[in-house]
Amino acid sequence: MIFSKQGFPKQHSDALLNQSSKLLSESMTFSFPLSTTEYAVKVWHDENGDGKVTKNWTGIYPKEGLGFSNGQKVTLTGPPKYNKSKLSFNDHKDGVNIAIVYP
């Protein structure tokens, strides 16, 4: 998912662009036509297919794999902030690698 500041990272309906795949492999590539020069990325493995990030017993941490731009992670204070996750298109014209972190 590609986000502007609005909605990042929780409001999936506010994402500028969204792509999904039913196939899962160790390395996957997605291409997004961007109309903005600044954005943040969220990658999520919706393991149970319910369309939302499932939380573990704490209600804070995700039970499913998540990845964010700039290596940001969910912490005790909550999800990453846009300002720490944002990227500039000019600095990443050749792509961005995002690792999915599983709890």
N, C-alpha and C positions, 0 to 999 in steps of 0.2 A: 504494500500500500504506500502511496505517495501522499504526503500531507503538506499543506501550508501550516501556518501556526494554528489556524482554527481547527479544533477537534483532535489535535495530536495528543496522545496516541490512542485514546479510547473511543472516540466517536467515529466509527468506521463509515458511517453515512456521510461524514464531512471529508472523507479522503478525496483528493483530486483525481487519483487514478488507482485502480484496483485490478489485480490479476490473480488468478488462481489456477491450480493444476491438481488433478486427481492423482497424477503420477508423482512419486517421490523418489528422488535419487540423492546420492551423497552431494552432488553439485548440480545446481540448477541455474538457468539464466533466464531473466525476464527483461524485456525492453519496454520502456515507457516513453511516449512522445511528450516532452515537457514543454509547457507554455510559461513556466516561471523559472526564474534564475536561482531561487532559494527554496529548499524543500527539506523534509525529513522523511526517512524511510522506516517502515515497520514490516518485518517479515514474521509470519506466524504459521505454525503447524497446527491446524485445526484437527487434532487427532480424532475427536469424536464427531466431527462434521456438524456441530450445532450452530455454527456461525458466530460464536462468541468465545472469548478467552476464558476457559475454565480455570477457576482458582483451586488451590490445594486447601487443606483443612484450616490454614491460617486465615483464609479469606483475603490475603494480601498478595501472596506469591502465586504466579501462574502454575498450573499443573501441566500445561502444554508448552512446547518450545516456542521461544520468542527471540527475535533479533532486532536490533535498532541501529540506525546509522551512527557513526562515530563510536561504535563499541559500547553504547550506553546500555544499561541494564535496569531491571526492576530492583528496587532496594526497599528497606524498611520504611523509607519516606514515600514510597509509591513509584509510579512509572517515571521514565526519564522526561525531562523538560525539553521543549522544542529548541530553546536557545543552545542547549548542549548537544542536541542531535542534528541540528540543521546542517545542510551541505550547500555548497555553491556549485551550480552547473559548470561554471568556467573552471573550477578546480577538479572536477570529476567527469570530464567529457568522455573518458575511456571506460567509465563504469565504476561501480562501488561493490566491494565484497562485504557481505554481512553474514556473520556466523549465527546460527540459531543455537541458543543456550537452552538446554533441557534441565529441569529441576532435579 
